Amino acid sequence: MAPRVDQLLTLDVAGIRDGMQRGSLKATQLTEAYLAQIEKCENDVQAFSWHDAEYARAQAADLDRYRSLGLPLGPLHGVPVAVKDIIDTADIPTENGCEADLGRVPTKDAYVIERLKAAGAIMIGKTVTTELAFMQPGKTRNPHNLAHTPGGSSQGSAAAVAAAMTPLAIGTQTGGSVIRPASFCGVTGFKPTFGRIPRRGVLSQSPSLDTVGVFARTPLDAAALSDALFGADAEDTATRFMPPARLFETAAQPSPLPPVFALVRPPGWEQASEEVHEAFAELAEALGEQVFEVDLPSLFNEAAEVRERINYAEMARCYYPYWRKSAAVLSEKVLTAIEAGNQILARDYIAALDVPKVLSAALEEIFGRCDAIICPAALGPAPEGLDSTGDSLFNGLWTLTGHPAVTLPLLRSSNDLPMGVQLVGERGNDARLLRTANWLAHWSATDQDG
């Protein structure tokens, strides 16, 4: 008996893999289920900037023909993945959420698209980004309440997963553009260690900060997608050749011991909503001896300003062609940031580049005592209104230091919107962080059921 559409939409990546390998599930079946969900939800959520149902069907049919030959299947065979519209896709529009790039169609795939194809994934569509992946919102709405922001800049990717229009999606983070929308939309968001996913073919806003990340329903699904994307590329000097990360394999293993968490109240804690304060006090109480509180050194109070200085200075350089040729069609938010970057002195920019090393050194003592730092993913639930994407204050710190971060949709606000719990791990120890996240997700589900 063929699975029902609603059953197909709940399959995790491991379940899809098993079904494809056994032959009990076809790529065409799974694709039709997600196409039906897109047809049902997209008019309200507006997560996609480009979507072609026939293109998705053609990919699925090719994968089923490949499967019929008895050849080895890729790790994401038949799995739909949505892709943020700042990532180049050959012969498919990549318009960067910007009027100046309307009609832009790349001739080459980005690195991550090459990896998706090699893994057997189905590119289900391009998702809405804010203008040039900055702060001017796009058209996407929060699936939990259409009157609230989905966050930014990877808003379409987060919303598409939240609305079950795709099981997986790819985004990017320069401030908080993976973790914050994942928190607002109630999905798992994973920002890896800086440099673990090559950025060739991805719009460059701030090379010292730009990080490719993923959206999924669970930490294990995020690990499965990230496994396919981790690597090195000669055109991205932030990357280096390393052994396979084995993220899914590690994350799926039981923790040798119950993990220990360091509860951190990041700079700006007083700006968080009272609901966040209360929720984290309750979470700490529930974790008991597995959590200890720690204060960050005072030098972390300057982190937001330093990250912004680096971001704006590099944005002024990277977006100079837009500023010079297309200023008339750029939003005030983008123009203001570029002009602020134009005013930053070289000495101040260069000095700012040294700060992440100092901050990372200060974190080593904390990571020596815990499996992960635990802190809020955002100041509160998604704000009402679509004119803002929210505040990245609790995310930019970890983007600046380059540490991996993951958010889990474990909390709810009084108005029934998701609130994410953010975990931060040691640089380079992404697999351990995802294993810890998987433990916490299961612990939370068991605790709530009990």
KETIDO-965804 format. One record per residue (C-alpha): residue in three letters; x, y, z. Coordinates in steps of 0.1 Angstrom, whole numbers. Layout:
BEGIN
SITE   r  east north    up
SITE Ala     X     Y     Z
...
//
This chain:
BEGIN
SITE   r  east north    up
SITE Met     0     0     0
SITE Ala    14    34   -10
SITE Pro    20    58    19
SITE Arg    -5    87    23
SITE Val     7   122    15
SITE Asp     6   132    52
SITE Gln    28   102    61
SITE Leu    53   112    34
SITE Leu    56   147    47
SITE Thr    66   134    82
SITE Leu    94   111    70
SITE Asp   128   122    82
SITE Val   159   119    60
SITE Ala   168    84    75
SITE Gly   133    72    67
SITE Ile   134    85    32
SITE Arg   168    69    27
SITE Asp   155    35    39
SITE Gly   124    37    17
SITE Met   144    47   -14
SITE Gln   169    19    -8
SITE Arg   143    -8    -2
SITE Gly   123     4   -32
SITE Ser    91    10   -11
SITE Leu    94    48   -18
SITE Lys   100    65   -51
SITE Ala   114   100   -56
SITE Thr    83   108   -78
SITE Gln    60    99   -49
SITE Leu    78   120   -24
SITE Thr    81   150   -48
SITE Glu    44   149   -56
SITE Ala    36   151   -18
SITE Tyr    57   182   -14
SITE Leu    44   198   -45
SITE Ala     9   193   -32
SITE Gln    19   210     1
SITE Ile    35   239   -18
SITE Glu     3   243   -38
SITE Lys   -16   244    -5
SITE Cys     6   268    14
SITE Glu    27   289    -9
SITE Asn     0   315   -16
SITE Asp    -1   324    21
SITE Val    35   319    32
SITE Gln    52   331     0
SITE Ala    85   313     7
SITE Phe    97   308   -28
SITE Ser   112   333   -52
SITE Trp   114   306   -80
SITE His    96   273   -82
SITE Asp    88   251  -112
SITE Ala    68   219  -104
SITE Glu    77   204  -138
SITE Tyr   114   209  -131
SITE Ala   110   191   -98
SITE Arg    91   163  -114
SITE Ala   118   158  -141
SITE Gln   145   155  -114
SITE Ala   125   130   -95
SITE Ala   118   109  -126
SITE Asp   155   109  -135
SITE Leu   163    97  -100
SITE Asp   138    69  -102
SITE Arg   152    57  -135
SITE Tyr   187    58  -119
SITE Arg   173    37   -90
SITE Ser   159    11  -114
SITE Leu   194     4  -127
SITE Gly   205    -9   -93
SITE Leu   232    17   -90
SITE Pro   244    30   -55
SITE Leu   222    58   -42
SITE Gly   235    91   -30
SITE Pro   229   100     7
SITE Leu   201   124    -2
SITE His   186   104   -30
SITE Gly   152   118   -38
SITE Val   152   143    -9
SITE Pro   138   177   -17
SITE Val   160   207    -7
SITE Ala   151   244   -11
SITE Val   179   269   -17
SITE Lys   182   305    -7
SITE Asp   182   329   -37
SITE Ile   217   342   -32
SITE Ile   231   308   -42
SITE Asp   239   305   -78
SITE Thr   220   278   -98
SITE Ala   229   273  -134
SITE Asp   201   282  -158
SITE Ile   178   291  -129
SITE Pro   172   327  -117
SITE Thr   194   338   -88
SITE Glu   183   374   -82
SITE Asn   196   380   -46
SITE Gly   163   396   -35
SITE Cys   174   427   -54
SITE Glu   157   447   -81
SITE Ala   191   454   -96
SITE Asp   195   416  -103
SITE Leu   161   409  -117
SITE Gly   165   385  -146
SITE Arg   200   373  -135
SITE Val   205   337  -145
SITE Pro   239   322  -136
SITE Thr   257   298  -160
SITE Lys   274   278  -132
SITE Asp   262   261  -101
SITE Ala   275   271   -67
SITE Tyr   296   246   -48
SITE Val   267   236   -25
SITE Ile   245   230   -56
SITE Glu   271   207   -71
SITE Arg   272   188   -38
SITE Leu   234   185   -37
SITE Lys   233   171   -72
SITE Ala   261   146   -64
SITE Ala   241   135   -33
SITE Gly   210   128   -53
SITE Ala   189   157   -38
SITE Ile   160   173   -57
SITE Met   163   211   -59
SITE Ile   126   220   -51
SITE Gly   130   257   -56
SITE Lys   147   290   -47
SITE Thr   137   306   -15
SITE Val   131   343    -7
SITE Thr   159   363     8
SITE Thr   159   398    21
SITE Glu   175   424    -3
SITE Leu   211   414    -8
SITE Ala   208   392    23
SITE Phe   207   422    45
SITE Met   177   437    65
SITE Gln   151   449    40
SITE Pro   124   422    43
SITE Gly   111   401    14
SITE Lys    76   389     8
SITE Thr    77   358    31
SITE Arg    53   355    61
SITE Asn    57   334    92
SITE Pro    37   301    88
SITE His    27   302   125
SITE Asn    10   336   122
SITE Leu    10   354    88
SITE Ala    10   387   105
SITE His    44   381   121
SITE Thr    79   382   105
SITE Pro    96   350    96
SITE Gly   130   366   104
SITE Gly   158   372    79
SITE Ser   177   370    57
SITE Ser   171   333    51
SITE Gln   134   339    57
SITE Gly   121   318    28
SITE Ser   142   288    37
SITE Ala   130   288    73
SITE Ala    94   293    64
SITE Ala    94   266    37
SITE Val   106   240    62
SITE Ala    82   252    89
SITE Ala    52   249    64
SITE Ala    64   214    54
SITE Met    69   226    18
SITE Thr   103   209    19
SITE Pro   121   188    45
SITE Leu   154   206    41
SITE Ala   166   240    30
SITE Ile   199   259    27
SITE Gly   205   295    39
SITE Thr   233   317    50
SITE Gln   242   337    81
SITE Thr   263   369    84
SITE Gly   247   381   116
SITE Gly   218   359   126
SITE Ser   202   349    94
SITE Val   200   311   100
SITE Ile   195   309   138
SITE Arg   170   338   141
SITE Pro   145   328   113
SITE Ala   147   291   125
SITE Ser   138   303   160
SITE Phe   109   325   147
SITE Cys    95   298   124
SITE Gly    99   269   149
SITE Val   124   247   130
SITE Thr   160   235   136
SITE Gly   186   258   122
SITE Phe   223   249   121
SITE Lys   252   274   115
SITE Pro   284   253   112
SITE Thr   319   263   122
SITE Phe   331   292    99
SITE Gly   347   278    68
SITE Arg   332   243    69
SITE Ile   309   248    39
SITE Pro   325   265     9
SITE Arg   309   296    -4
SITE Arg   319   296   -41
SITE Gly   289   309   -60
SITE Val   272   324   -30
SITE Leu   266   362   -28
SITE Ser   295   377    -8
SITE Gln   285   403    17
SITE Ser   311   400    44
SITE Pro   338   373    37
SITE Ser   350   373    73
SITE Leu   315   364    85
SITE Asp   294   348    57
SITE Thr   285   313    67
SITE Val   263   287    48
SITE Gly   239   270    71
SITE Val   209   246    69
SITE Phe   173   243    81
SITE Ala   155   211    90
SITE Arg   130   196   113
SITE Thr   155   179   136
SITE Pro   192   179   144
SITE Leu   197   146   126
SITE Asp   181   159    94
SITE Ala   203   190    97
SITE Ala   234   167   101
SITE Ala   224   146    71
SITE Leu   222   177    48
SITE Ser   254   192    63
SITE Asp   273   160    57
SITE Ala   266   165    20
SITE Leu   278   201    20
SITE Phe   309   201    43
SITE Gly   341   202    23
SITE Ala   369   224    10
SITE Asp   372   244   -22
SITE Ala   403   262   -36
SITE Glu   382   292   -45
SITE Asp   372   298    -8
SITE Thr   403   304    13
SITE Ala   383   301    45
SITE Thr   380   264    39
SITE Arg   407   237    43
SITE Phe   408   200    35
SITE Met   398   178    64
SITE Pro   386   143    70
SITE Pro   349   137    65
SITE Ala   329   152    94
SITE Arg   306   122    98
SITE Leu   280   145   113
SITE Phe   249   122   110
SITE Glu   268    91   122
SITE Thr   280   110   153
SITE Ala   248   129   160
SITE Ala   228    97   159
SITE Gln   249    80   185
SITE Pro   239    81   222
SITE Ser   259   106   243
SITE Pro   285    87   264
SITE Leu   273   107   294
SITE Pro   244   131   298
SITE Pro   257   164   284
SITE Val   266   194   305
SITE Phe   255   229   295
SITE Ala   268   263   303
SITE Leu   240   287   306
SITE Val   251   321   292
SITE Arg   232   353   294
SITE Pro   247   371   263
SITE Pro   253   408   261
SITE Gly   219   425   257
SITE Trp   201   399   280
SITE Glu   181   427   295
SITE Gln   166   434   261
SITE Ala   151   399   259
SITE Ser   114   395   267
SITE Glu   102   385   301
SITE Glu    90   353   286
SITE Val   125   344   275
SITE His   139   351   310
SITE Glu   112   329   326
SITE Ala   116   301   301
SITE Phe   153   298   305
SITE Ala   150   299   343
SITE Glu   126   270   340
SITE Leu   148   252   315
SITE Ala   178   255   338
SITE Glu   158   242   367
SITE Ala   146   212   347
SITE Leu   182   204   336
SITE Gly   193   205   372
SITE Glu   229   194   377
SITE Gln   235   192   340
SITE Val   236   230   337
SITE Phe   258   257   353
SITE Glu   256   294   349
SITE Val   286   314   336
SITE Asp   292   351   329
SITE Leu   310   361   298
SITE Pro   340   385   303
SITE Ser   333   422   298
SITE Leu   351   423   265
SITE Phe   322   404   250
SITE Asn   301   436   255
SITE Glu   318   451   224
SITE Ala   312   421   202
SITE Ala   281   434   185
SITE Glu   298   467   176
SITE Val   329   448   163
SITE Arg   308   424   142
SITE Glu   289   453   127
SITE Arg   321   472   119
SITE Ile   335   442   100
SITE Asn   302   436    83
SITE Tyr   297   472    71
SITE Ala   333   477    60
SITE Glu   333   445    39
SITE Met   298   452    27
SITE Ala   309   485    13
SITE Arg   336   467    -6
SITE Cys   316   437   -18
SITE Tyr   285   458   -27
SITE Tyr   304   487   -43
SITE Pro   291   477   -78
SITE Tyr   255   480   -66
SITE Trp   262   513   -48
SITE Arg   279   527   -79
SITE Lys   255   515  -106
SITE Ser   222   508   -89
SITE Ala   219   530   -59
SITE Ala   185   543   -71
SITE Val   168   509   -67
SITE Leu   185   499   -34
SITE Ser   166   502    -1
SITE Glu   174   528    25
SITE Lys   186   500    48
SITE Val   211   487    24
SITE Leu   223   521    13
SITE Thr   228   533    49
SITE Ala   249   502    57
SITE Ile   271   507    27
SITE Glu   276   543    34
SITE Ala   284   535    70
SITE Gly   310   511    57
SITE Asn   325   538    35
SITE Gln   332   558    66
SITE Ile   351   531    86
SITE Leu   388   538    89
SITE Ala   412   510    77
SITE Arg   429   509   111
SITE Asp   396   503   129
SITE Tyr   386   476   104
SITE Ile   419   458   107
SITE Ala   418   460   145
SITE Ala   383   446   145
SITE Leu   396   415   126
SITE Asp   418   406   156
SITE Val   389   406   181
SITE Pro   374   371   172
SITE Lys   407   354   182
SITE Val   406   371   216
SITE Leu   370   362   222
SITE Ser   375   326   211
SITE Ala   404   323   235
SITE Ala   382   335   263
SITE Leu   356   308   255
SITE Glu   381   279   257
SITE Glu   378   277   295
SITE Ile   340   275   293
SITE Phe   341   247   267
SITE Gly   365   228   288
SITE Arg   337   224   314
SITE Cys   307   218   291
SITE Asp   294   201   260
SITE Ala   277   232   248
SITE Ile   268   267   257
SITE Ile   230   272   260
SITE Cys   213   306   255
SITE Pro   183   321   237
SITE Ala   182   321   199
SITE Ala   164   355   198
SITE Leu   151   383   221
SITE Gly   117   367   220
SITE Pro    91   352   196
SITE Ala    87   366   161
SITE Pro    76   403   163
SITE Glu    43   413   148
SITE Gly    46   431   115
SITE Leu    65   425    83
SITE Asp    86   457    81
SITE Ser   114   442   103
SITE Thr   132   409   104
SITE Gly   139   411   141
SITE Asp   171   415   161
SITE Ser   202   393   157
SITE Leu   218   404   189
SITE Phe   220   368   204
SITE Asn   234   353   171
SITE Gly   260   378   158
SITE Leu   284   370   187
SITE Trp   288   334   175
SITE Thr   290   344   139
SITE Leu   318   368   148
SITE Thr   337   341   167
SITE Gly   330   314   141
SITE His   316   289   165
SITE Pro   290   264   154
SITE Ala   254   271   166
SITE Val   221   252   164
SITE Thr   187   263   175
SITE Leu   159   239   186
SITE Pro   122   248   187
SITE Leu   117   238   223
SITE Leu    97   267   237
SITE Arg    65   286   230
SITE Ser    54   321   238
SITE Ser    21   331   254
SITE Asn     7   339   219
SITE Asp    17   304   208
SITE Leu    47   313   187
SITE Pro    79   293   187
SITE Met   110   304   207
SITE Gly   143   287   200
SITE Val   169   274   224
SITE Gln   204   280   210
SITE Leu   233   257   216
SITE Val   269   268   208
SITE Gly   298   244   204
SITE Glu   335   244   201
SITE Arg   350   255   168
SITE Gly   354   225   146
SITE Asn   334   202   169
SITE Asp   302   204   149
SITE Ala   294   167   152
SITE Arg   295   168   190
SITE Leu   273   199   190
SITE Leu   247   181   168
SITE Arg   248   150   190
SITE Thr   242   172   221
SITE Ala   213   190   202
SITE Asn   198   156   194
SITE Trp   200   146   230
SITE Leu   183   178   242
SITE Ala   156   175   216
SITE His   147   140   228
SITE Trp   151   150   264
SITE Ser   127   179   259
SITE Ala   101   157   241
SITE Thr   103   131   269
SITE Asp   102   157   296
SITE Gln    71   173   281
SITE Asp    54   140   276
SITE Gly    61   131   312
//
